[in-house]
Amino acid sequence: MEHTIRIENGCEADRCRLFALARSTFGEMLGWNDAVVMEPLKRDVVFIARCDDALAGYVALRETPRTVRVDQLLVAEPRVPELIGDRLLDYAEGYAIWRGAQSLEIVVEPDNAAARRLYSRHGFVPVADELFARMLPTL
């Protein structure tokens, strides 16, 4: 079955829905912290993924002078998680290049094998225990 995946800019009105999505997906996990999840949604640039018009995930990006860091990448759509993760990372990369960043960074837990495979497929390499990075072309 073909799915329509769309990435769009998040806005302030989306925060509560995104927080609820994150909580329903990961809220039962050990280490869940409301404030840690909500802070990037308030502070960062956020892009939302929709799958067949349903909220399917998001990526929250924090800028520094030379890098863009993925603070959160959440995929909550169980039917096509790889497609949504790929699209969100592609969008984050395009945004980082547009902003003139030299690299795109992402923090990933050591036991999150699926995320590590996704990031490796996108050219990210480990640069510290929980930090992956990808050098970006310049415009």
Contact map, one row per residue, 1 for C-alpha under 8 A:
1110000000000000000000000000000000000000000000000000000000000000000000000000000000000000000000000000000000000000000000000000000000000000000
1111000000000000000000000000000000000000000000000000000000000000000000000000000000000000000000000000000000000000000000000000000000000000000
1111100000000000000000000000000000000000000000000011000000000000000000000000000000000000000000000000000000000000000000000000000000000000000
0111110000000000000000000000000000000000000000000111100000000000000000000000000000000000000000000000000000000000000000000000000000000000000
0011111000000000000000000000000000000000000000001111100000000000000000000000000000010000000000000000000000000000000000000000000000000000000
0001111100000000000000000000000000000000000000001110100000000000000000000000000000000000000000000000000000000000000000000000000000000000000
0000111110000000000000000000000000000000000000111100000000000000000000000000000000000011001000000000000000000000000000000000000000000000000
0000011111000000000000000000000000000000000000111000000000000000000000000000000000000000000000000000000000000000000000000000000000000000000
0000001111100000000000000000000000000000000001110000000000000000000000000000000000000000000000000000000000000000000000000000000000000000000
0000000111110100000000000000000000000000000011110000000000000000000000000000000000000000000000000000000000000000000000000000000000000000000
0000000011111110000000000000000000000000000001000000000000000000000000000000000000000000000000000000000000000000000000000000000000000000000
0000000001111110000000000000000000000000010000000000000000000000000000000000000000000000000000000000000000000000000000000000000000000000000
0000000000111111000000000000000000000000000000000000000000000000000000000000000000000000000000000000000000000000000000000000000000000000000
0000000001111111110000000000000000000000000000000000000000000000000000000000000000000000000000000000000000000000000000000000000000000000000
0000000000111111111000000000000000000100110000000000000000000000000000000000000000000000000000000000000000000000000000000000000000000000000
0000000000001111111100000000000000000000000000000000000000000000000000000000000000000000000000000000000000000000000000000000000000000000000
0000000000000111111110000000000000000000000000000000000000000000000000000000000000000000000000000000000000000000000000000000000000000000000
0000000000000111111111000000000000000000100000000000000011000000000000000000000000000000000000000000000000000000000000000000000000000000000
0000000000000011111111100000000000001100100000000000000000000000000000000000000000000000000000000000000000000000000000000000000000000000000
0000000000000001111111110000000000000000000000000000000000000000000000000000000000000000000000000000000000000000000000000000000000000000000
0000000000000000111111111000000000000000000000000000000010000000000000000001000000000000000000000000000000000000000000000000000000000000000
0000000000000000011111111110000000001000000000000000000000000000000000000101000000000000000000000000000000000000000000000000000000000000000
0000000000000000001111111111000001000000000000000000000000000000000000000000000000000000000000000000000000000000000000000000000000000000000
0000000000000000000111111111000000000000000000000000000000000000000000000000000000000000000000000000000000000000000000000000000000000000000
0000000000000000000011111111000000000000000000000000000000000000000000000001000000000000000000000000000000000000000000000000000000000000000
0000000000000000000001111111100100000000000000000000000000000000000000000000000000000000000000000000000000000000000000000000000000000000000
0000000000000000000001111111100100000000000000000000000000000000000000000000000000000000000000000000000000000000000000000000000000000000000
0000000000000000000000111111110100000000000000000000000000000000000000000000000000000000000000000000000000000000000000000000000000000000000
0000000000000000000000000111111100000000000000000000000000000000000000000000000000000000000000000000000000000000000000000000000000000000000
0000000000000000000000000001111100000000000000000000000000000000000000000000000000000000000000000000000000000000000000000000000000000000000
0000000000000000000000000000111110000000000000000000000000000000000000000000000000000000000000000000000000000000000000000000000000000000000
0000000000000000000000000111111111000000000000000000000000000000000000000000000000000000000000000000000000000000000000000000000000000000000
0000000000000000000000000000001111111000000000000000000000000000000000000000000000000000000000000000000000000000000000000000000000000000000
0000000000000000000000100000000111111100000000000000000000000000000000000000000000000000000000000000000000000000000000000000000000000000000
0000000000000000000000000000000011111110000000000000000000000000000000000000000000000000000000000000000000000000000000000000000000000000000
0000000000000000000000000000000011111111000000000000000000000000000000000000000000000000000000000000000000000000000000000000000000000000000
0000000000000000001001000000000011111111100000000000000000000000000000010000000000000000000000000000000000000000000000000000000000000000000
0000000000000010001000000000000001111111110000000000000000000000000000000000000000000000000000000000000000000000000000000000000000000000000
0000000000000000000000000000000000111111111000000000000000000000000000000000000000000000000000000000000000000000000000000000000000000000000
0000000000000000000000000000000000011111111100000000000000011100000000110000000000000000000000000000000000000000000000000000000000000000000
0000000000000010011000000000000000001111111111000000000000010000000000000000000000000000000000000000000000000000000000000000000000000000000
0000000000010010000000000000000000000111111100000000000000000000000000000000000000000000000000000000000000000000000000000000000000000000000
0000000000000000000000000000000000000011111110000000000000000100000000000000000000000000000000000000000000000000000000000000000000000000000
0000000000000000000000000000000000000001111111000000000000011110000000000000000000000000000000000000000000000000000000000000000000000000000
0000000001000000000000000000000000000000101111100000000000011100000000000000000000000000000000000000000000000000000000000000000000000000000
0000000011100000000000000000000000000000100111110000000001111000000000000000000000000000000000000000000000000000000000000000000000000000000
0000001111000000000000000000000000000000000011111000000001110000000000000000000000000001000000000000000000000000000000000000000000000000000
0000001111000000000000000000000000000000000001111100001111100000000000000000000000000001000000000000000000000000000000000000000000000000000
0000111100000000000000000000000000000000000000111110001111000000000000000000000000010001000000000000000000000000000000000000000000000000000
0001111000000000000000000000000000000000000000011111111110000000000000000000000000000000000000000000000000000000000000000000000000000000000
0011110000000000000000000000000000000000000000001111111100000000000000000000100000010000000000000000000000000000000000000000000000000000000
0011100000000000000000000000000000000000000000000111110000000000000000000000000000000000000000000000000000000000000000000000000000000000000
0001110000000000000000000000000000000000000000000111111000000000000000000000000000000000000000000000000000000000000000000000000000000000000
0000000000000000000000000000000000000000000000000111111100000000000000000000000000000000000000000000000000000000000000000000000000000000000
0000000000000000000000000000000000000000000000011110111110000000000000000000000000000000000000000000000000000000000000000000000000000000000
0000000000000000000000000000000000000000000000011110011111000000000000000011100000010000000000000000000000000000000000000000000000000000000
0000000000000000010010000000000000000000000000011100001111100000000000001111100000010000000000000000000000000000000000000000000000000000000
0000000000000000010000000000000000000000000001111000000111110000000000011110000000000001000000000000000000000000000000000000000000000000000
0000000000000000000000000000000000000000000001110000000011111000000001111100000000000001100100000000000000000000000000000000000000000000000
0000000000000000000000000000000000000001100111100000000001111100000001111000000000000000000000000000000000000000000000000000000000000000000
0000000000000000000000000000000000000001000111000000000000111110000111110000000000000000000100000000000000000000000000000000000000000000000
0000000000000000000000000000000000000001001110000000000000011111000111100000000000000000000000000000000000000000000000000000000000000000000
0000000000000000000000000000000000000000000100000000000000001111111110000000000000000000000000000000000000000000000000000000000000000000000
0000000000000000000000000000000000000000000000000000000000000111111110000000000000000000000000000000000000000000000000000000000000000000000
0000000000000000000000000000000000000000000000000000000000000011111000000000000000000000000000000000100000000000000000000000000000000000000
0000000000000000000000000000000000000000000000000000000000000011111100000000000000000000000000000001111000000000000000000000000000000000000
0000000000000000000000000000000000000000000000000000000000000011111110000000000000000000000000010000111110000000000000000000000000000000000
0000000000000000000000000000000000000000000000000000000000001111011111000000000000000000000000010000101110000000000000000000000000000000000
0000000000000000000000000000000000000000000000000000000000001111001111100000000000000000000000000000000111000000000000000000000000000000000
0000000000000000000000000000000000000000000000000000000000111100000111111000000000000000000100000000000111100000000000000000000000000000000
0000000000000000000000000000000000000001000000000000000000111100000011111000000000000000000000000000000001100000000000000000000000000000000
0000000000000000000000000000000000001001000000000000000001111000000001111100000000000000000000000000000000000000000000000000000000000000000
0000000000000000000000000000000000000000000000000000000011110000000001111110000000001001000000000000000000000000000000000000000000000000000
0000000000000000000001000000000000000000000000000000000011100000000000011111000000001000000000000000000000000000000000000000000000000000000
0000000000000000000000000000000000000000000000000000000111000000000000001111100010011000000000000000000000000000000000000000000000000000000
0000000000000000000011001000000000000000000000000000000110000000000000000111110010000000000000000000000000000000000000000000000000000000000
0000000000000000000000000000000000000000000000000010000110000000000000000011111110010000000000000000000000000000000000000000000000000000000
0000000000000000000000000000000000000000000000000000000000000000000000000001111110000000000000000000000000000000000000000000000000000000000
0000000000000000000000000000000000000000000000000000000000000000000000000000111110000000000000000000000000000000000000000000000000000000000
0000000000000000000000000000000000000000000000000000000000000000000000000000111111110000000000000000000000000000000000000000000000000000000
0000000000000000000000000000000000000000000000000000000000000000000000000011111111111000000000000000000000000000000000000000000000000000000
0000000000000000000000000000000000000000000000000000000000000000000000000000000111111100000000000000000000000000000001000000000000000000000
0000000000000000000000000000000000000000000000000000000000000000000000000000000111111110000000000000000000000000000000000000000000000000000
0000100000000000000000000000000000000000000000001010000110000000000000000010100111111111000000000000000000000000000000000000000000000000000
0000000000000000000000000000000000000000000000000000000000000000000000001110000011111111100000000000000000000000000001000000000000000000000
0000000000000000000000000000000000000000000000000000000000000000000000000000000001111111110000000000000000000000000001000000000000000000000
0000001000000000000000000000000000000000000000000000000000000000000000000000000000111111111000000000000000000000000000000000000000000000000
0000001000000000000000000000000000000000000000111000000001100000000000001000000000011111111100000000000000000000000000000000000000000000000
0000000000000000000000000000000000000000000000000000000000100000000000000000000000001111111110000000000000000000000000000100000000000000000
0000000000000000000000000000000000000000000000000000000000000000000000000000000000000111111111000000000000000000000000000000000000000000000
0000001000000000000000000000000000000000000000000000000000000000000000000000000000000011111111100000000000000000000000000000000000000000000
0000000000000000000000000000000000000000000000000000000000101000000001000000000000000001111111110000000000000000000000000000000000000000000
0000000000000000000000000000000000000000000000000000000000000000000000000000000000000000111111111000000100000000000000000000000000000001000
0000000000000000000000000000000000000000000000000000000000000000000000000000000000000000011111111100000000000000000000000000000000000000000
0000000000000000000000000000000000000000000000000000000000000000000000000000000000000000001111111110000000000000000000000000000000000000000
0000000000000000000000000000000000000000000000000000000000000000001100000000000000000000000111111111101100000000000000000000000000000000000
0000000000000000000000000000000000000000000000000000000000000000000000000000000000000000000011111111110000000000000000000000000000000001111
0000000000000000000000000000000000000000000000000000000000000000000000000000000000000000000001111111100000000000000000000000000000000000001
0000000000000000000000000000000000000000000000000000000000000000000000000000000000000000000000111111100000000000000000000000000000000000000
0000000000000000000000000000000000000000000000000000000000000000010000000000000000000000000000011111110000000000000000000000000000000000011
0000000000000000000000000000000000000000000000000000000000000000111100000000000000000000000000011111111100000000000000000000000000000001010
0000000000000000000000000000000000000000000000000000000000000000011000000000000000000000000000001001111100000000000000000000000000000011110
0000000000000000000000000000000000000000000000000000000000000000011100000000000000000000000000010000111110000000000000000000000000001111000
0000000000000000000000000000000000000000000000000000000000000000001111000000000000000000000010010000111111000000000000000000000000001111000
0000000000000000000000000000000000000000000000000000000000000000001111000000000000000000000000000000001111100000000000000000000000111100000
0000000000000000000000000000000000000000000000000000000000000000000011100000000000000000000000000000000111110000000000000000000000111000000
0000000000000000000000000000000000000000000000000000000000000000000001100000000000000000000000000000000011111000000000000000000001110000000
0000000000000000000000000000000000000000000000000000000000000000000000000000000000000000000000000000000001111101001100000000000001110000000
0000000000000000000000000000000000000000000000000000000000000000000000000000000000000000000000000000000000111111000000000000000001000000000
0000000000000000000000000000000000000000000000000000000000000000000000000000000000000000000000000000000000011111100000000000000011000000000
0000000000000000000000000000000000000000000000000000000000000000000000000000000000000000000000000000000000001111100000000000000000000000000
0000000000000000000000000000000000000000000000000000000000000000000000000000000000000000000000000000000000011111111100000000000000000000000
0000000000000000000000000000000000000000000000000000000000000000000000000000000000000000000000000000000000000111111110000000000000000000000
0000000000000000000000000000000000000000000000000000000000000000000000000000000000000000000000000000000000000001111111000000000000000000000
0000000000000000000000000000000000000000000000000000000000000000000000000000000000000000000000000000000000010001111111100000000000000000000
0000000000000000000000000000000000000000000000000000000000000000000000000000000000000000000000000000000000010001111111110000000000000000000
0000000000000000000000000000000000000000000000000000000000000000000000000000000000000000000000000000000000000000111111111000000000000000000
0000000000000000000000000000000000000000000000000000000000000000000000000000000001001100000000000000000000000000011111111100000000000000000
0000000000000000000000000000000000000000000000000000000000000000000000000000000000000000000000000000000000000000001111111111100000010000000
0000000000000000000000000000000000000000000000000000000000000000000000000000000000000000000000000000000000000000000111111111100000000000000
0000000000000000000000000000000000000000000000000000000000000000000000000000000000000000000000000000000000000000000011111111000000000000000
0000000000000000000000000000000000000000000000000000000000000000000000000000000000000000100000000000000000000000000001111111000000000000000
0000000000000000000000000000000000000000000000000000000000000000000000000000000000000000000000000000000000000000000000111111100000000100000
0000000000000000000000000000000000000000000000000000000000000000000000000000000000000000000000000000000000000000000000111111110000011100000
0000000000000000000000000000000000000000000000000000000000000000000000000000000000000000000000000000000000000000000000110011111000011100000
0000000000000000000000000000000000000000000000000000000000000000000000000000000000000000000000000000000000000000000000000001111111111000000
0000000000000000000000000000000000000000000000000000000000000000000000000000000000000000000000000000000000000000000000000000111110111000000
0000000000000000000000000000000000000000000000000000000000000000000000000000000000000000000000000000000000000000000000000000011111110000000
0000000000000000000000000000000000000000000000000000000000000000000000000000000000000000000000000000000000000100000000000000011111100000000
0000000000000000000000000000000000000000000000000000000000000000000000000000000000000000000000000000000000111100000000000000010111110000000
0000000000000000000000000000000000000000000000000000000000000000000000000000000000000000000000000000000011110000000000000000011111111000000
0000000000000000000000000000000000000000000000000000000000000000000000000000000000000000000000000000000011110000000000100001111101111100000
0000000000000000000000000000000000000000000000000000000000000000000000000000000000000000000000000000001111000000000000000001111000111110000
0000000000000000000000000000000000000000000000000000000000000000000000000000000000000000000000000000001110000000000000000011100000011111000
0000000000000000000000000000000000000000000000000000000000000000000000000000000000000000000000000000011100000000000000000000000000001111100
0000000000000000000000000000000000000000000000000000000000000000000000000000000000000000000010001000111100000000000000000000000000000111110
0000000000000000000000000000000000000000000000000000000000000000000000000000000000000000000000001000010000000000000000000000000000000011111
0000000000000000000000000000000000000000000000000000000000000000000000000000000000000000000000001001110000000000000000000000000000000001111
0000000000000000000000000000000000000000000000000000000000000000000000000000000000000000000000001101000000000000000000000000000000000000111
